[in-house]
Structure formats: structure tokens, C-alpha cells
Amino acid sequence: MKKLISYIFPVYNEEGNIRKLQEVLLKEIEKKSDKYDFEIICINDGSSDSSLDKLIEIQKKDKRFKIINFSRNFGHQMAITAGLDFARGDAVIIMDADLQDPPSVSLELIEKWEEGYEVVYAQRRTRQDKKFKKFTAFLFYRTLDKLADIRIPKDTGDFRLMDRKVVEALKKFREKNRFMRGIVAYVGFKQTGVLFDRQERFSGKTHYPLKKMIKLALDGITSFSTVPLRLMTQTGILISILSLMGIIFALFVRIFIPEATIPGTTFAIIATLFIGGVQIFMMGILGTYIGRIYSEVQGRPLYIVSSVYAED
């Protein structure tokens, strides 16, 4: 009996990519059709274009496709979560629908899985992005590597293959502020990487502007690191030491060198503004963690499915 491979594609306003994705993907998986069966799960994450219509047309002709339609846009990480919840495969592959993740590389992931690896992540050797995106991605992965309590492979996105036992472990994680690549690193298992060259989008524009990139970065850091909280304490200790040194210096000058004392409030104002700024910054860090606690204790569902299009 053939093993089943599940592909998961989060889809958000990808009407210009869907047909090409179908063409390229089916061409690649045909190379493995003698050994595996395939299911292709597309999660329509509240698209406002014709993405859903195109997906339904494909599903009617090819029953390997399964369409999960969200009631609204819940975000990329939630779409991946839904795909994992619905996937039935012995192995599951997560990919983007914009063809930046080449379907041909997914076959290399399968080959590594056949060697016994339980998680095979696609690691970017090069990427066809703008300089600003390259710089921010470089900065993010290096910062996360320094701060995170676990090792998250550098230059990796969500493009990866996971064995069924890994998927079952991931389904136990139901936190709302999700950073899937961090959770995959956290669960462990036997992992390895496959280098690939990330391509340009086939059509359309990125759905990860700076605002979403910053949110993802914050989710990654606050989910897997308490370093910012420890830095707050260390900063407070440092400022206290500097303040004590300043008080001692001021008293020394006042008592032993009174003629050197310069009247005025400039220094006091600068010091007050500096300390106030540091306090507000630290309150912002604390507020970020408290906000995460608030969203988790609400216990709301991670996503809501409006409809499912699949073979009966």
C-alpha cells in the first residue's frame, strides 16, 4: 500500500499563482506517483480576489485537492495550523503558494525523509528579494538565534516536511500567537536541512509587509525567549548603579569643591527624560508579554472554517 504525502498551501489573494502552481506541482509529484499517493490541501485565508473560485474549479477536476475556506483572514500561521489539523498524510509538506518555494525542492525533502529524518526543513541558500527584505531577514534570524532558548535554524521559513509523529506532536500546541518554525524546533525529533535557492514571486506582491514582519519577529522572540524580561532587570540595576555613582559624585563636589558646583537644571532634566524613556521602553516590553497572556486566556478558537471542498 502506498504511503500518503500531504501538501499544505496557505492561500491569500494568489489568483495569479494558482494555475501555475497546479501545473508545476502536478508535474513534480508525478515523478513520485508510483510510490506515493498525494493530497493537496489549500487553505483559503479570507482571500478577497478570485482565489477561492479558481481553487474550487481545480478541486472539481482533481479530487486530490481539498479546499479549506476560512470565514475571514486569520493569518498565515493559522492557515498552516488548519492544514496540519486536516492533513492525513504519513508526511506533510508546508509550502507557500506564490512559487517562491519551488515544488521540485519538495521531492528532495521526501528523499531525506526516506533516509529516516523526521523533519526536513528547506534552508535558503540565496533569495530573490529586495535588499531591505534581505537585510531585515538576516537581522531577524541572527537576533532570534542569540535570544531564543532553543536553536531555530537560520534562514528557514515554514517550507518543510514533517513526519506524521511530528504533526501529531504539533497538533497539541494551541497557543494563539504562533511561530510555527519555532514550535517545530521545540518538539525536536531527527531534523536536517536541504539548501535551495528561493525564487521571486511568480505573480502578485508579498503579503508580508514590514508591519507583519515585525509582528512575526515579536511572536518568535516572545514565544521562545525571556531574555527581554531579564534585560529589563539588568537595565534597572545598571541605572541604579549609575544613579548612586552620580549622587556620590555630586555630594563630593558639593562638600569638597563647592566652587565647582554649577547651578542649573539642564542636567537634571536630561537625566529625568533619559530615565523616563528607559522606563517607558521597559513597560512596553512587559506590556507585550502581558498582551500575549491576555490573548491566550481568552481561549478563542485559532481559526473558523466557513466551508470545506473535498471528495466525499
C-alpha positions as CSV (number, residue, x, y, z in Angstrom):
1,M,0.0,0.0,0.0
2,K,1.3,3.4,-1.0
3,K,2.1,6.0,1.7
4,L,0.3,9.3,1.6
5,I,2.1,12.7,1.3
6,S,0.0,15.8,2.2
7,Y,0.9,19.2,0.8
8,I,-0.3,22.3,2.7
9,F,-0.6,25.6,0.8
10,P,-1.9,28.8,2.7
11,V,-3.6,30.9,0.1
12,Y,-4.3,34.6,0.4
13,N,-5.0,36.6,-2.7
14,E,-3.0,34.4,-5.0
15,E,-5.3,34.3,-8.1
16,G,-2.3,34.9,-10.4
17,N,-0.3,32.0,-9.0
18,I,-2.8,29.2,-8.5
19,R,-3.0,27.8,-12.1
20,K,0.8,27.9,-12.4
21,L,1.2,26.3,-9.0
22,Q,-1.1,23.5,-10.0
23,E,0.8,22.9,-13.3
24,V,4.2,22.9,-11.7
25,L,3.3,20.9,-8.6
26,L,1.4,18.1,-10.5
27,K,4.3,17.8,-12.9
28,E,6.7,17.2,-10.0
29,I,4.6,14.8,-7.9
30,E,4.0,12.7,-11.0
31,K,7.7,11.7,-10.6
32,K,6.8,10.0,-7.3
33,S,3.3,8.8,-8.1
34,D,4.5,5.2,-8.5
35,K,5.5,5.2,-4.8
36,Y,3.2,7.6,-3.1
37,D,-0.4,8.9,-3.1
38,F,-0.9,12.7,-2.6
39,E,-3.4,15.1,-1.1
40,I,-3.1,18.8,-1.7
41,I,-4.7,21.0,1.0
42,C,-5.2,24.6,0.1
43,I,-6.4,26.9,2.9
44,N,-8.1,30.0,1.6
45,D,-7.3,32.6,4.2
46,G,-10.0,35.1,3.6
47,S,-8.9,36.0,0.0
48,S,-10.7,39.0,-1.5
49,D,-9.9,38.1,-5.1
50,S,-10.9,35.1,-7.2
51,S,-8.5,32.7,-5.4
52,L,-11.3,30.6,-3.9
53,D,-13.2,30.3,-7.2
54,K,-10.1,29.1,-9.0
55,L,-9.3,26.5,-6.2
56,I,-12.9,25.2,-6.4
57,E,-12.6,24.7,-10.2
58,I,-9.4,22.8,-9.7
59,Q,-10.9,20.6,-6.9
60,K,-13.9,19.6,-9.0
61,K,-11.5,18.2,-11.6
62,D,-8.8,16.7,-9.3
63,K,-10.0,15.1,-6.1
64,R,-6.6,15.1,-4.7
65,F,-7.2,18.8,-3.9
66,K,-9.0,19.7,-0.7
67,I,-10.0,23.3,0.0
68,I,-10.5,24.7,3.5
69,N,-12.2,28.1,3.3
70,F,-11.8,30.4,6.3
71,S,-14.6,32.7,7.4
72,R,-12.1,35.6,7.3
73,N,-8.4,36.3,7.2
74,F,-6.8,34.6,10.2
75,G,-3.2,34.8,9.1
76,H,-0.5,32.6,7.6
77,Q,0.4,30.8,10.8
78,M,-3.3,29.9,11.5
79,A,-3.7,28.7,7.9
80,I,-0.7,26.3,8.4
81,T,-2.3,25.2,11.7
82,A,-5.6,24.3,9.9
83,G,-3.7,22.4,7.2
84,L,-1.9,20.3,9.9
85,D,-5.3,19.7,11.6
86,F,-6.8,18.4,8.4
87,A,-3.8,16.6,6.8
88,R,-3.9,12.8,6.8
89,G,-0.5,12.1,5.3
90,D,2.3,9.9,6.5
91,A,4.4,13.0,5.8
92,V,3.2,16.6,5.5
93,I,4.9,19.3,3.4
94,I,4.2,23.0,4.1
95,M,4.8,25.4,1.1
96,D,3.9,28.9,0.0
97,A,1.5,29.3,-2.9
98,D,3.5,32.0,-4.7
99,L,6.1,29.6,-6.2
100,Q,8.9,31.2,-4.2
101,D,9.2,27.7,-2.7
102,P,10.0,25.5,-5.8
103,P,7.9,22.3,-5.9
104,S,10.9,20.5,-7.2
105,V,12.7,21.0,-3.9
106,S,9.8,19.2,-2.1
107,L,11.0,16.0,-3.8
108,E,14.4,16.5,-2.1
109,L,12.6,16.8,1.2
110,I,10.9,13.5,0.6
111,E,14.2,11.8,-0.3
112,K,15.6,12.9,3.1
113,W,12.5,11.7,4.8
114,E,13.1,8.3,3.2
115,E,16.6,8.3,4.7
116,G,15.0,8.4,8.2
117,Y,14.8,12.1,9.0
118,E,11.5,13.2,10.7
119,V,11.8,16.9,10.0
120,V,13.4,18.2,6.8
121,Y,13.5,22.0,6.5
122,A,14.3,23.9,3.4
123,Q,17.1,26.3,4.1
124,R,17.6,29.3,1.9
125,R,21.0,29.5,0.2
126,T,20.0,32.6,-1.8
127,R,16.8,34.6,-2.1
128,Q,15.5,36.8,-4.9
129,D,14.2,39.6,-2.7
130,K,14.8,43.4,-2.3
131,K,17.9,44.5,-0.3
132,F,15.7,45.7,2.6
133,K,13.9,42.4,2.9
134,K,17.2,40.5,2.7
135,F,18.7,42.8,5.4
136,T,15.7,42.5,7.8
137,A,15.6,38.7,7.3
138,F,19.3,38.4,8.0
139,L,18.9,40.6,11.2
140,F,15.9,38.7,12.4
141,Y,17.3,35.3,12.2
142,R,20.6,36.3,13.8
143,T,18.8,38.2,16.6
144,L,16.5,35.2,17.2
145,D,19.4,32.8,17.3
146,K,21.0,34.9,20.1
147,L,17.8,35.4,22.1
148,A,15.9,32.2,21.7
149,D,16.1,29.4,24.4
150,I,16.1,26.8,21.6
151,R,18.0,26.5,18.4
152,I,15.9,27.6,15.4
153,P,17.8,27.0,12.1
154,K,18.9,30.2,10.4
155,D,17.4,31.3,7.0
156,T,14.5,28.9,7.1
157,G,10.8,29.7,6.7
158,D,7.8,27.4,7.0
159,F,8.8,25.3,3.9
160,R,9.5,21.9,5.4
161,L,8.5,18.3,5.5
162,M,7.3,16.6,8.8
163,D,6.7,13.0,9.6
164,R,3.2,12.0,10.9
165,K,4.5,11.7,14.5
166,V,5.8,15.3,14.4
167,V,2.5,16.5,13.1
168,E,0.7,14.8,15.9
169,A,3.0,16.4,18.4
170,L,2.5,19.9,16.8
171,K,-1.3,19.5,17.0
172,K,-1.0,19.6,20.8
173,F,0.3,23.2,20.6
174,R,-2.7,25.5,20.5
175,E,-1.3,28.9,21.5
176,K,-2.7,31.9,19.7
177,N,0.5,33.8,19.0
178,R,2.1,31.2,16.8
179,F,5.6,30.9,15.4
180,M,5.4,27.6,13.7
181,R,9.1,27.2,12.7
182,G,10.0,27.8,16.4
183,I,7.4,25.2,17.6
184,V,8.8,22.7,15.1
185,A,12.3,23.3,16.5
186,Y,10.9,22.9,20.0
187,V,9.4,19.5,19.5
188,G,12.7,18.0,18.5
189,F,12.9,14.7,16.6
190,K,15.5,13.9,14.0
191,Q,15.9,17.1,11.8
192,T,18.1,18.1,8.9
193,G,18.1,20.8,6.2
194,V,18.1,20.9,2.4
195,L,19.6,24.0,0.8
196,F,17.7,25.7,-2.0
197,D,17.5,29.0,-3.9
198,R,14.4,31.0,-3.1
199,Q,12.8,32.3,-6.2
200,E,10.9,35.5,-7.0
201,R,7.1,35.5,-6.7
202,F,5.5,34.3,-9.9
203,S,2.7,36.9,-9.7
204,G,1.4,39.5,-7.2
205,K,3.1,41.2,-4.3
206,T,4.3,40.0,-0.9
207,H,1.7,39.5,1.8
208,Y,4.3,40.1,4.5
209,P,4.9,43.9,4.6
210,L,7.0,45.4,7.3
211,K,4.2,45.5,9.9
212,K,3.5,41.8,9.6
213,M,7.3,41.0,9.6
214,I,7.7,42.9,12.9
215,K,4.7,41.1,14.4
216,L,6.2,37.7,13.3
217,A,9.5,38.7,14.8
218,L,7.9,39.7,18.1
219,D,6.0,36.4,18.2
220,G,9.2,34.5,17.6
221,I,11.2,36.3,20.2
222,T,8.5,36.4,22.9
223,S,7.4,32.8,22.3
224,F,10.8,31.3,22.8
225,S,12.8,33.8,24.9
226,T,12.6,35.6,28.3
227,V,15.8,37.5,27.5
228,P,13.9,40.8,27.1
229,L,12.5,40.4,30.6
230,R,15.9,39.7,32.1
231,L,17.3,42.7,30.2
232,M,14.7,44.9,32.0
233,T,16.1,43.8,35.4
234,Q,19.7,44.2,34.3
235,T,19.0,47.7,32.8
236,G,17.3,48.7,36.1
237,I,20.3,47.5,38.1
238,L,22.7,49.4,35.8
239,I,20.7,52.7,36.0
240,S,20.6,52.3,39.8
241,I,24.4,51.9,40.0
242,L,24.9,54.9,37.7
243,S,22.5,57.0,39.8
244,L,24.3,56.0,43.0
245,M,27.6,57.0,41.5
246,G,26.1,60.3,40.4
247,I,24.8,61.0,43.9
248,I,28.2,60.3,45.4
249,F,30.0,62.4,42.9
250,A,27.5,65.3,43.4
251,L,27.9,65.2,47.2
252,F,31.7,65.0,46.9
253,V,31.8,68.1,44.7
254,R,29.3,69.9,46.9
255,I,31.3,69.3,50.1
256,F,34.9,69.5,49.0
257,I,34.8,71.6,45.8
258,P,31.9,74.0,46.3
259,E,33.3,76.5,43.8
260,A,33.0,73.9,41.0
261,T,29.3,73.4,41.5
262,I,27.3,74.7,38.5
263,P,23.8,75.8,39.3
264,G,21.0,74.9,36.8
265,T,18.5,72.3,35.9
266,T,19.8,71.2,32.4
267,F,21.5,68.1,33.7
268,A,18.6,67.1,35.9
269,I,16.1,67.5,33.0
270,I,18.2,65.4,30.7
271,A,18.7,62.7,33.4
272,T,14.9,62.6,34.1
273,L,14.0,62.3,30.5
274,F,16.5,59.6,29.9
275,I,15.3,57.5,32.9
276,G,11.7,58.2,31.9
277,G,12.3,56.9,28.3
278,V,14.0,53.8,29.6
279,Q,11.1,53.1,31.9
280,I,8.5,53.5,29.1
281,F,10.6,51.2,26.9
282,M,10.7,48.5,29.6
283,M,7.0,48.9,30.3
284,G,6.4,48.3,26.5
285,I,8.4,45.0,26.7
286,L,6.4,44.0,29.8
287,G,3.2,45.0,28.1
288,T,4.0,42.8,25.1
289,Y,4.3,39.7,27.3
290,I,1.1,40.7,29.3
291,G,-0.8,41.1,26.0
292,R,0.2,37.6,25.0
293,I,-1.1,36.3,28.3
294,Y,-4.4,38.2,27.7
295,S,-4.9,36.7,24.2
296,E,-4.2,33.2,25.4
297,V,-6.5,33.2,28.4
298,Q,-9.4,34.3,26.3
299,G,-9.5,30.8,24.8
300,R,-10.9,31.8,21.4
301,P,-10.6,29.4,18.5
302,L,-7.5,29.7,16.4
303,Y,-9.5,29.9,13.2
304,I,-13.0,29.4,11.9
305,V,-13.8,27.3,8.8
306,S,-16.6,28.6,6.6
307,S,-16.7,25.7,4.2
308,V,-14.7,22.6,3.1
309,Y,-14.5,21.4,-0.5
310,A,-13.2,17.8,-0.7
311,E,-14.1,14.4,-2.1
312,D,-16.9,12.7,-0.2
